[in-house]
Amino acid sequence: MLTYLLGPFLSLLPETWRAKLPWAESIRWRPATFISGVLEVLASLCALVVWYSYSVTHHTQVQLDSALRGHPNIHPNEMMMGLLGYIFVALNAVTWTICWFWFEGVVRALGAAFTEEIVGTLPLWIIDKSYRVLRQRSQSRHQPPLVADEVTWLSDGQAEALMIMSCQPKSTWQNRRTIHFKGEFFKVEKSLTGTGPRPYVYHLKRLQPGEIIRATENYDPLAVPLEPQREENIWLSAYRALRKR
C-alpha cells in the first residue's frame, strides 16, 4: 500500500534521504518510481498547456503590444501574431523549466522500467549535494585521525552482510555502486553517521544471483587515504549526473 500511496512522492527524494526513511524497506521503489515518472510527465504536459494558454492570452499579449507601440508602422496579421506569441513562449524560462521536468519524468520512468535505476528529482539532489558539501567543510576542521576501516561480518537472514566503519566518507558509494571485496560482490544498503574514530558506517549486502552488477569498485579495508576526501564541485557533479541520465 505504501508503494502506491507514498512511494511515487518519496521516490523524488535523493537516495541518501530515502535510505533514512523508517519504512524504506517496505516500499517497492521500482514501480513507485515508474508511477512517479509517469505522473511527472503528465503533470508537466498539463502545466505546459496551461502556461501556454495563459502566456499567449496575457503575458505574451502585453509584450506584443509593447513591441508594436515602438513600431507603429508595422501591422502584423493573425499568422504573424501567432508566430510571435509562440516565439515569446518558447524563449521564456518557465517554458524550459516545465520541459525539463517533462524530460526528467521520462528519464525516471524509463530508468525504473528498464534499468531498475531509482532517480530522484534534480532540485532536491542539488539541495542534498549542497548540504553535504557545506557539512563536510564544517567538519573538516574536526576530522578524526586516519585509521584503517573496521569490517564486521553480519547475518541478514539467508544472506551475509558487511558492516564497514570508516574514518572517511566514501562518496562514490552513494551512487548504487557494486563493491568487490574478497572475491564477492556487495551493494550498499544504507549509510549512517556516528561518532568516534570511525564515524562513517556502511551496511553492505551480498548480491543475490540474477542481480545487476553496476560500476564495480574494489575495496581494501587496509588502504588508508592519505588526505581527507572532499566533495567534488556541485556543478561538476550535476553535469556528470545529467550525462548519466
Secondary structure, DSSP 8 states (H G I E B T S, - for coil): -HHHHTHHHHTTS-HHHHHT-TTGGGS-HHHHHHHHHHHHHHHHHHHHHHHHHHIIIIIHHHHHHHHHHT-TT----HHHHHHHHHHHHHTSHHHHHHHHHHHHHHHHHHIIIII------HHHHHHHHHHHHHHHHHHGGG-------EEEEEEETTEEEEEEEESS--GGGGS--EEEETTEEEEEEEEEE--SS--EEEEEEE--TT----SEEE--TT---SS------HHHHHHHHHHH-
